[in-house]
């Protein structure tokens, strides 16, 4: 998969950007606050229809503009394909080859990308919300239908919580309980399937870069409900969630929110027998996340048959020298198309090659620049 051309209009602080990226690496240089991350976020939004950072849709439109648009022309399995995303009036529209996409499945159509940001590097020590988002980004990459499923779940959850706050009778909750149980079981199934594929790869990658004797372990940790073995049928999980929702209704009515379901679950990360959240050093935390990202790239390569697009937002400045060198060497040899941002060219030079495209972003404007001298 290759991104052949990119056009951005009025996204964040990027008024107008047109780029024909390198098939190997495109590196955006600039100081903080100039728009480097916005460039990566535009690509991320094009490929996922979701912001890379927490934001409401109106915040993605440049101040003073009425709508934003991102267009990309991709090479997918030997054929060219154009997709575009418009953001206006608090909503988004997706287009394929100039026509409104009939479904999310048609829109995504094999486009896949992996993003790596400084926020990811603190996910181990952070709260479960961050780890769920971290996990779900990988689930979406592997199973694009997950985006639609998670939206259905979120809408039902919001409606149920509203009824709980209004002290509605339990009979009014039942329709939402059915949706939450059915779609929640699918979300559980997606997450567990992803971890079964990804966790062994991540553990193997951590063994290479962690520099500790104990191995890493990545586990799915459901909250307030017991799930059985990994091969458990989705219908069984649905029944378990339906029962848990029913049993916890009195407590939920007292508290005004739904206290069981995949929206409360966690990604548990361990080193040996110890919780990484409590015991991992800063270097080990970064190695755990780096191992996960490498595993995600390799897993997508095997399952999809091609490498995803890679987006790295100033990650090199957050890694120690050895781990940054490992990452840059990995990217250089991976064969994937990579987009990197940096404030210091020397941090990412190892990932560059003769066909690397260098650009600089200042105040939302992009211009091509010469590669750094040797």
C-alpha positions as MATLAB code, in Angstrom:
seq = 'XXXXXXXXXXXXXXXXXXXXXXXXXXXXXXXXXXXXXXXXXXXXXXXXXXXXXXXXXXXXXXXXXXXXXXXXXXXXXXXXXXXXXXXXXXXXXXXXXXXXXXXXXXXXXXXXXXXXXXXXXXXXXXXXXXXXXXXXXXXXXXXXXXXXXXXXXXXXXXXXXXXXXXXXXXXXXXXXXXXXXXXXXXXXXXXXXXXXXXXXXXXXXXXXXXXXXXXXXXXXXXXXXXXXXXXXXXXXXXXXXXXXXXXXXXXXXXXXXXXXXXXXXXXXXXXXXXXXXXXXXXXXXXXXXXXXXXXXXXXXXXXXXXXXXXXXXXXXXXXXXXXXXXXXXXXXXXXXXXXXXXXXXXXXXXXXXXXXXXXXXXXXXXXXXXXXXX';
ca = [
       0.000    0.000    0.000;
       1.271    3.466   -0.890;
      -0.062    6.986   -0.490;
       0.721    8.586   -3.847;
      -0.703   12.080   -3.356;
      -2.190   14.091   -0.509;
      -4.203   17.324   -0.546;
      -5.342   19.130    2.616;
      -7.568   22.195    2.878;
      -8.349   24.071    6.103;
      -7.580   21.199    8.473;
      -6.401   22.425   11.889;
      -3.904   25.200   11.010;
      -3.122   23.785    7.540;
      -4.748   26.112    5.020;
      -3.562   24.377    1.857;
      -1.093   21.525    1.561;
      -0.339   19.430   -1.494;
       2.207   16.670   -1.205;
       3.488   13.805   -3.308;
       5.220   11.765   -0.621;
       8.172    9.482   -1.002;
       7.382    5.812   -1.295;
       9.856    5.220    1.510;
      10.023    8.051    4.045;
       8.672   11.585    4.231;
      10.072   13.635    7.103;
       8.471   16.870    8.305;
      10.761   19.154   10.287;
       9.684   22.128   12.361;
       9.360   23.644   15.785;
       6.528   22.749   18.102;
       3.184   24.370   17.349;
       3.847   24.901   13.635;
       1.608   22.139   12.278;
       3.759   19.002   12.012;
       1.357   16.898   14.051;
      -1.566   18.351   12.097;
      -0.069   16.924    8.904;
       0.030   13.438   10.411;
      -3.417   13.872   11.918;
      -4.832   14.774    8.507;
      -3.448   11.521    7.094;
      -4.735    9.638   10.122;
      -8.206   11.150    9.776;
      -8.251   10.294    6.075;
      -7.490    6.652    6.888;
      -9.715    6.249    9.966;
     -12.301    9.086    9.971;
     -11.218    9.738   13.565;
      -8.953   12.428   15.067;
      -5.508   11.323   16.172;
      -5.872   13.411   19.350;
      -9.007   13.945   21.445;
     -11.042   16.608   19.642;
     -14.548   17.398   18.499;
     -15.070   17.628   14.760;
     -15.539   21.438   14.659;
     -12.092   21.802   16.246;
     -10.539   20.146   13.199;
     -11.647   22.947   10.859;
      -9.188   25.823   10.538;
     -10.252   28.952   12.406;
     -12.211   31.216   10.054;
     -13.016   28.437    7.562;
     -16.370   26.709    7.146;
     -15.177   23.205    6.306;
     -12.067   21.078    5.975;
     -11.227   18.523    3.309;
      -8.551   15.849    3.013;
      -7.960   13.886   -0.185;
      -5.616   10.995   -0.818;
      -4.744    8.865   -3.803;
      -3.553    5.377   -2.843;
      -2.015    2.433   -4.610;
      -3.725   -0.674   -3.234;
      -2.904   -4.135   -4.577;
      -1.832   -2.691   -7.918;
      -4.837   -0.414   -8.419;
      -5.173    3.303   -7.701;
      -7.986    4.521   -5.486;
      -8.976    7.982   -4.275;
     -10.673    8.667   -0.973;
     -11.633   11.987    0.614;
     -13.104   13.187    3.890;
     -15.048   16.429    4.419;
     -15.668   17.983    7.833;
     -18.382   20.642    8.152;
     -21.160   21.610   10.559;
     -19.950   19.137   13.156;
     -20.197   16.111   10.861;
     -18.044   14.227    8.379;
     -18.659   12.801    4.936;
     -16.580   10.175    3.178;
     -16.014    9.856   -0.580;
     -14.563    7.124   -2.785;
     -13.389    8.016   -6.281;
     -15.401   11.235   -6.194;
     -18.682    9.694   -5.003;
     -20.141    9.579   -1.520;
     -19.170    6.296    0.110;
     -22.074    3.888    0.433;
     -20.615    2.315    3.584;
     -17.605    2.509    5.881;
     -16.408   -0.813    4.490;
     -16.357    0.643    0.976;
     -14.521    3.728    2.184;
     -11.745    1.975    4.079;
     -11.322   -0.703    1.424;
      -7.909   -1.888    2.568;
      -6.428    1.435    3.721;
      -4.545    0.714    6.926;
      -2.157    2.744    9.053;
      -0.347    2.616   12.372;
       0.257    5.812   14.334;
       2.855    6.259   17.086;
       2.741    9.423   19.198;
       4.349   10.666   22.432;
       0.977   10.159   24.149;
       1.345    6.425   23.478;
       4.547    6.354   25.503;
       2.743    7.216   28.737;
      -0.123    4.770   28.239;
       1.394    2.107   30.517;
       1.356    4.333   33.613;
      -1.821    6.184   32.678;
      -5.456    5.342   33.326;
      -7.532    2.602   31.712;
      -9.196    5.093   29.335;
      -5.878    5.633   27.579;
      -5.095    1.931   27.389;
      -8.548    1.148   25.979;
      -8.065    3.786   23.280;
      -4.580    2.408   22.602;
      -5.990   -1.112   22.244;
      -8.977   -0.025   20.172;
      -6.819    1.785   17.616;
      -5.113   -1.554   16.964;
      -8.451   -3.388   16.879;
      -9.785   -0.947   14.277;
      -6.690   -1.415   12.107;
      -7.223   -5.155   12.143;
     -11.032   -5.111   11.935;
     -12.302   -1.879   10.270;
     -15.932   -2.810   11.038;
     -15.044   -2.145   14.668;
     -15.519    1.592   14.086;
     -19.201    1.168   13.261;
     -19.688   -1.337   16.079;
     -18.112    0.928   18.676;
     -20.302    3.836   17.523;
     -23.451    1.737   17.925;
     -22.310    0.722   21.403;
     -21.487    4.311   22.395;
     -24.899    5.591   21.301;
     -26.719    2.879   23.276;
     -24.521    3.509   26.310;
     -25.203    7.231   26.210;
     -28.955    6.618   26.005;
     -28.926    4.122   28.872;
     -26.904    6.471   31.068;
     -29.357    9.281   30.356;
     -32.258    7.082   31.485;
     -30.338    6.072   34.611;
     -29.802    9.705   35.549;
     -33.501   10.355   34.991;
     -34.338    7.452   37.344;
     -36.309    5.695   34.599;
     -37.954    2.372   35.369;
     -35.874   -0.750   34.559;
     -38.315   -1.695   31.795;
     -37.165    1.345   29.806;
     -33.578    0.156   30.003;
     -34.204   -3.236   28.452;
     -33.985   -2.157   24.796;
     -30.567   -0.617   25.438;
     -29.476   -3.617   27.498;
     -30.105   -5.807   24.453;
     -28.008   -3.569   22.200;
     -25.216   -3.232   24.749;
     -25.111   -6.986   25.305;
     -25.090   -7.856   21.602;
     -22.614   -5.220   20.429;
     -20.583   -5.352   23.637;
     -19.998   -9.062   23.083;
     -18.794   -8.292   19.562;
     -16.383   -5.667   20.940;
     -15.085   -8.177   23.477;
     -14.646  -10.719   20.710;
     -12.753   -8.252   18.502;
     -10.439   -7.173   21.309;
      -9.650  -10.708   22.385;
      -9.031  -11.843   18.805;
      -6.632   -8.957   18.281;
      -4.728   -9.730   21.468;
      -4.428  -13.403   20.572;
      -2.653  -12.361   17.373;
      -0.701   -9.410   18.701;
       0.390  -10.302   22.251;
       2.895  -13.051   21.316;
       4.492  -10.793   18.710;
       4.710   -7.906   21.170;
       6.286  -10.164   23.806;
       8.876  -11.330   21.269;
       9.674   -7.750   20.255;
       9.994   -6.698   23.895;
      12.479   -9.525   24.477;
      14.689   -7.894   21.832;
      14.489   -4.318   23.064;
      13.463   -4.472   26.731;
      16.894   -5.295   28.159;
      15.381   -7.131   31.130;
      15.334  -10.783   32.064;
      11.583  -11.037   32.545;
       9.242  -11.223   29.583;
       6.308   -8.982   28.762;
       2.680  -10.037   28.857;
      -0.300   -8.196   27.361;
      -3.717   -9.308   28.642;
      -7.327   -8.270   28.184;
      -8.905   -7.422   31.547;
     -12.727   -7.258   31.503;
     -14.270   -5.310   34.370;
     -17.179   -6.455   36.549;
     -17.913   -9.580   34.542;
     -16.166  -12.933   34.210;
     -15.294  -14.105   30.712;
     -14.272  -17.678   30.073;
     -11.585  -19.089   27.817;
     -10.498  -17.232   24.707;
     -12.453  -19.601   22.479;
     -15.713  -18.818   24.244;
     -18.628  -18.274   21.864;
     -19.774  -14.723   21.296;
     -23.320  -15.767   22.213;
     -22.059  -16.892   25.626;
     -20.351  -13.554   26.160;
     -23.547  -11.778   25.127;
     -25.552  -13.732   27.703;
     -22.968  -12.966   30.400;
     -23.105   -9.236   29.682;
     -26.903   -9.199   29.549;
     -27.027  -10.887   32.951;
     -24.435   -8.503   34.406;
     -26.350   -5.473   33.143;
     -29.523   -6.803   34.748;
     -27.827   -7.643   38.044;
     -26.131   -4.269   38.350;
     -29.158   -2.173   37.398;
     -29.987   -1.163   41.011;
     -26.411   -0.013   41.556;
     -26.344    1.742   38.194;
     -29.555    3.600   39.079;
     -28.015    4.805   42.324;
     -24.854    6.021   40.586;
     -26.391    7.229   37.339;
     -24.120    5.355   34.929;
     -23.629    1.887   33.425;
     -20.952    0.119   35.448;
     -20.334   -2.993   33.357;
     -19.295   -3.527   29.760;
     -16.321   -3.065   27.451;
     -16.269    0.695   28.184;
     -14.878   -0.186   31.646;
     -12.313   -2.778   30.585;
      -8.545   -2.483   30.591;
      -5.421   -3.666   28.810;
      -3.247   -5.244   31.481;
       0.492   -5.117   30.808;
       3.012   -7.050   32.900;
       6.736   -7.633   33.078;
       7.196  -11.053   34.559;
       4.763  -11.364   37.452;
       4.608   -7.632   38.097;
       2.204   -4.989   36.829;
       4.026   -2.675   34.438;
       1.804    0.183   35.632;
       3.226   -0.128   39.144;
       6.746   -1.401   38.611;
       8.056   -0.624   35.096;
      10.767    1.989   34.735;
      10.323    4.785   32.214;
      12.603    2.989   29.775;
      10.681   -0.237   30.187;
       7.374    1.547   29.630;
       8.660    2.912   26.350;
      10.002   -0.512   25.349;
       6.594   -2.080   26.038;
       4.823    0.418   23.794;
       7.483    0.224   21.095;
       7.201   -3.573   21.106;
       3.411   -3.287   20.724;
       3.718   -0.979   17.710;
       6.246   -3.224   16.001;
       3.990   -6.215   16.661;
       1.031   -4.331   15.195;
       2.940   -3.550   12.003;
       4.069   -7.149   11.583;
       0.650   -8.575   12.393;
      -1.074   -6.350    9.830;
       1.554   -7.294    7.261;
       0.827  -10.979    7.782;
      -2.963  -10.757    7.991;
      -3.528   -8.177    5.241;
      -0.731   -9.225    2.928;
       0.815   -5.747    2.768;
       2.417   -3.236    5.112;
       0.346   -0.454    6.650;
       1.216    3.221    6.387;
       3.292    4.333    9.396;
       2.893    7.703   11.140;
       5.384    8.722   13.836;
       4.919   12.040   15.560;
       8.149   13.273   17.156;
       8.561    9.971   18.981;
      12.356    9.978   18.636;
      12.731   12.878   21.045;
      11.029   10.786   23.750;
      13.110    7.611   23.369;
      16.597    6.976   24.727;
      19.388    6.717   22.168;
      19.475    2.919   21.931;
      15.738    2.467   21.549;
      15.487    5.293   19.057;
      18.283    3.724   17.057;
      16.426    0.388   17.160;
      13.225    2.023   15.950;
      14.887    3.966   13.133;
      16.760    0.859   11.994;
      13.536   -1.133   12.047;
      11.716    1.493    9.983;
      14.551    1.694    7.504;
      14.443   -2.045    6.867;
      10.691   -2.574    7.124;
       9.808   -1.593    3.560;
       6.785    0.365    4.791;
       5.933    3.902    3.718;
       6.712    6.121    6.695;
       5.778    9.674    7.681;
       7.830   11.133   10.520;
       7.867   14.486   12.266;
      10.768   15.860   14.259;
      12.219   19.020   15.719;
      15.756   17.663   15.179;
      16.768   16.111   11.850;
      19.593   14.069   13.363;
      17.157   12.014   15.457;
      15.510   10.472   12.391;
      18.336   10.552    9.863;
      18.914    6.796   10.308;
      15.467    6.113    8.830;
      16.182    8.237    5.750;
      17.401    7.024    2.358;
      18.282    8.565   -0.969;
      14.617    8.926   -1.933;
      13.454   10.385    1.400;
      11.428   13.545    1.004;
      12.266   16.276    3.502;
       9.898   19.144    4.186;
       9.552   21.946    6.699;
       6.340   23.221    8.250;
       6.053   26.779    9.531;
       2.782   28.377   10.609;
       0.795   25.699    8.792;
       2.675   26.050    5.506;
       4.677   23.190    4.019;
       7.724   23.590    1.797;
      10.174   21.008    0.516;
      13.733   21.330    1.774;
      17.098   19.755    0.980;
      18.200   16.731    2.979;
      20.638   17.411    5.818;
      24.287   17.282    4.856;
      26.194   14.216    5.912;
];
